[in-house]
Amino acid sequence: MAFARGQQGVELLVIFSAALAVFVIFYAVFAQQYGDSVRRQAQADGISLADSIAWEINIAARAGDGYQRQVSYAGTIGGVSNYSLLINNVSGSVDLTMNFAPGNSYQYTSPLLTRNVTGERQFDTYDAFHNVNGFDLQPERGYMFVENREGQVFVSQLRVG
């Protein structure tokens, strides 16, 4: 009788261990899929943000002198607050870099119609031809002003008349 009781205990332990292993495997698979879907959504939101900023700059370039508009955007993209937006006059683009974790980043480039964009916070002030190479936007501000001043598109996060 004691042997049967010990065997039942071992069988119960094996059944519970197998059930726990199945649960852990399903949890790991679902957690991985959820993480991938959150990352894909953040990437899609980042693409949308870069495209909308490029769209506003392109409208300002086409509209001509006197155009001005305030553009608002989120301080976080899909929960990612560590991202940068560069307006790059060398490549004529809005460059987005999102850092999900160390060694895990995503980059996207949205093209501009003009390379004649200026603003504050220039990252490479002047090249040999005295053209502004580009500047970065501060994501934590959450807004920017886009203006066309005599054919030059001016992007600012500080309102200067």
Secondary structure, 3 states (H helix, E strand, C coil): CHHHHHHHHHHHHHHHHHHHHHHHHHHHHHHHHHHHHHHHHHHHHHHHHHHHHHHHHHHHHHHCCCCEEEEECCCCECCECCEEEEEECCCCEEEEEEEEECCEEEEEEEECCCCCEEECCECCCCCCCCCCCEEEECCCCCEEEEEEECCEEEEECCCCC
